[in-house]
Amino acid sequence: MARTIFNTPIITPIARWTCVTLMKAAGWKPYGAAPSMSKCVITGAPHTSNWDGVLIVVFSFAFGIEMFWLGKQTLFRWPFGGLVRWLGGIPVERRKSTNLVEQTAQMFRDAKTLHLVIAPEGTRKKAERWKTGFYYMALQANIPIVLGVLDYKRRLGGFGITINPSGNIEADMELIRDFYADITGKNPDQFTIPRV
């Protein structure tokens, strides 16, 4: 992977200190433990605010883990494209059929380490169901899914349970739904219930 804010000499320790300091000052606390496996899909949920992306970067530093994320292609245009990539962004063209699931699964197979955050809701607005790409990426790459946490009510951010996709998405989604039942997003009424 390219150089990011998480592995840039001099900048990384400064950014880590800054993020941890800001997190504590705002009253946020770490939840759970950083993933111990070298590769995983991390759910970025609940995703109900633009602040969620900022908090993901903050907690990446708090846990000392390099995380990448998928973003719509328009975020990577000049003049901010380089900055967005440096913050761990990987561009996605959502208007075309690009077989994103297989491409991402191959990305995992080719990488030595990769922690990829995906927002299964696909939008900050309430929708009918979660998009299932995150699940099938993990299933095809034979890697676990770690449930990410951004709980604005308790001011907790980090990592919850780990799920190894069984192929029975309905059963696995029930576990995911149970986990997120008491997690509160910034705009709770916009949270999409995990279901397929």
Secondary structure, 3 states (H helix, E strand, C coil): CCCCHHHCCCHHHHHHHHHHHHHHHCCCEEECCCCCCCEEEEECCCCCCCHHHHHHHHHHHHHCCCCEEEEEHHHHCCCCHHHHHHCCEEEECCCCCCCHHHHHHHHHHHCCCEEEEECCCCCCCCCCCCCCHHHHHHHHHCCCEEEEEEECCCCEEEEEEEECCCCCHHHHHHHHHHHHCCCCCCCHHHCCCCCC
